[in-house]
Amino acid sequence: MREWHPTFRKMITTAFVLGAGLGTRLRPLTDQRPKPLVPIFDKPLITFAFDHLMASGVRRFVVNTHHCAEAYADLLGMKNQEAIYRGCPIQFSHEPVLLETGGGIKKAASLLGEEPFVVYNGDVLADFSLDSLFQAHEGSGNLATLALRSVGTERRIQWDPQSGLITDMRGLIGGRSEPACLFSGISIISPAVLDHIPDGAVVSIIPILVELLRSGARIGGVVIDGGDWFDIGNVNSYMEVHSIIASRQHAISYLPKTWPVSIQNGASIDPTAEILGSTVVGQGASVGGRARLENVIVWPGENVDAGCQLKNAVISNGNVTQSSCSNGGEPA
């Protein structure tokens, strides 16, 4: 048996990146843009997914849109439902009615092709090798293979380490005793799964996979505990990821070592202002004289008035959103 090496596998070159969510738990940050476009050190969240996938050989993206879809034109240059990111084409699938994960994938079927593709939640920031996910799916006969984590509060996927197969999801089948894992939001899906999703259905992918499990289909999983995984679920976790990244010399393995930059090009900061902790000042933003910012995320183009005193907050869309975090983003 040959030794596994990523270059031996059949390349999966297409990914469906979920970009249509409402981001209700992250409001008011998501009032004027979809959650996958909130900036992390001025970099749109969804572009971390693109960079991560490109490091694993993906060269083509399909993104679904719904809430504030026009923001993709502003931040990614979308034109006629297409864009380019670092030389890779992006095709957009707009959903006038939010179709959830399964329905969104089904609607985009004509864009996804006839080969297996990656599905990647656009609101997670992950930094771990995807090689074992590709390896687990290749030649397995799995209709889907999910990247799992063995730790986390949302461990709702039962997984058999002997067979590598998932046996239950969210307790919907029941009676299973295998270890419970967290679903990372990253998976590989075979096109045959789409045959089980009705056209126009508003449905998550989870009940579709559960029905396939009940029918005896192979749904696999692989535990990947190395590296980092962040779910940008609310303002506290949004602040926390900035604090963690700011504390590291080389924050994300697939990004340049010069990233991140806390004070972006074009930002204007009065020399009498104090910038402390994991504060980020976005491109084109301004901070007035005698302002004091500690662990504050200032979005691009925002203005901080002279004398303003803020700690553990986000300035976005002309609003100040206070976080219940302290110590640079650690939950209080």
Secondary structure, DSSP 8 states (H G I E B T S, - for coil): -----GGGS----EEEEE-----GGGTTTTSSS-GGGSEETTEEHHHHHHHHHHTTT--EEEEEE-TTTHHHHHHH--BTTEEEETTEEEEEEE-SS--HHHHHHHHTHHHH-SS-EEEEETTEEEES--HHHHHHHTTS--SEEEEEES-SS-EEEEEETTTTEEEEETTSS----S-EEEEEEEEEE-GGGGGGS-TT----HHHHHHHHHHTT--EEEEE--SSEEEE--SHHHHHHHHHHHHT-SS--TTS-TT---SB-TT-EE-TT-EEETT-EE-TT-EE-TT-EEEEEEE-TT-EE-TT-EEEEEEEETTEEEE-SEETTTEE-
